[in-house]
Amino acid sequence: MLKRITRLRGCLLLAMCCLVGFGAFGAGARQVHADDGASSYNYSFWGDTVASPKAYEATALLNGAKLGTGPLKDPSDLFVSADERIYVLDAGNNRVLVLDRQFKLVRIIDSFERDGKKEAFLNPQGLFVTDRNELIVADTGNKRVVHLDSDDNVVKVIDSPQSELLAEGFNFEPVRVVADKAQRIYVMAAGVFDGFMEFSASGDFTSFIGANRVNFDPTDYLWKMLSTRAQRSQMVMFTPTEFTNLDMNDEGFIYATNGQASDNVKKLNAQGSDILRREGYFPPEGDIRFTTLDGPTRLADIDVADSEIFAILDATRGRIFTYSGDGHFMYVFGGIGNQLGEFHTPVAIERVGDDYIVLDKALGELTVFQTTEYGRTLNEAVRSYYKGEEEKAYELFQKTINMNANLEFAYAGIGKALLRQGEYGEAMNYFKQSMDQRGYSKAFLLYRKQVLREHFTAIMTVVAVLVLALFLIRRYLKRKGGKKIVPMEA
């Protein structure tokens, strides 16, 4: 009996060593850092880092003195409205700065009237502006969400939500907020692992949507199985990770980021299901290669623009990664440092037109990035394909490849444009260059049908002639073989 127990312990120990070894191997396989000194790069089909022209360049650095607002203190969020007004949430000063397209101060919102009394924000962390220029603020310090109209009048205040879905004594601390066209408000609250909190247009809590899946280390799970009940009670529980930020596109879909090492970007529909397309060579989650020193990408914000183009902000390395709606990696820019175009603590990103604005919390600064010719061409190519403008997309992707032959997904873009134009044979060549197996298979299937359709008459004529010839030959051989041979008489 003792030998069996000893043998069982030895097997379990060997299994644990294997798990740890596989985990170390998996981490080591991604320990090559993508940055070789270049601020712009891309990833090939094989996961190699390849050179890329700059898509964006930093052109301006703005602080409180240049904006005429006084120093910004721990600014936490940023939003660009439909009319291109720029809203900066100056959390440390408990105010919202409203700027025009030229970054000139329009007004400051630091208080509002409610029931005849003047009230102020307290350490607000998130804001959102509707198409009607109504301001929604996650007033974190006051544990409420404040909804103001375009004239700064109170529409509603959400605080102390009540529901059977919420635990008794639930502490409501909203951190980020968005709203759809039906005036439903979605709140990312601190300490909530069940997803985003959904509130009706009247301000009533209705449900949670989009909870993250539970992730755990196999080694930890094995330890829990071998531990006693008392030991398990002292271990960390397997709980879903919290979201880190969210944004909403014009169609009402929520784009969200979380704190996981992988699968950290989602596109949620009304049911909370993830419908993000991941057709690129690698999932849209930032750097795929990194060192053990700085670790994987830790996303701080996400911004979705027109044509489903979206950008994610990596707080670890200060980089902005931009992807097409299909999940193809388009370009990267930014970084951590002291030069123009680099940050200390980036917390928010927004797009105004084709320009990007990044907010630095520690320095209280806004950095403006503008497109290069390469970036403009690639943006327009993706937009044209999204709109179904095949000829224009074909020309722009060709122009993009002339500037950057390493951008492999552009070949797939040309292939898709040719596919829509019915040029299946040529599309196959471009899909082959981009290593797009799905696109190649689709083009091959359509090309085969096209060839059969164009040459159907000739093919059927040849088949009919062959069948007739085979019939005549068989008949001739049968008649010849059926003749009787009469023996000669002596």
Disulfide bonds with the S-S distance in Angstrom:
none
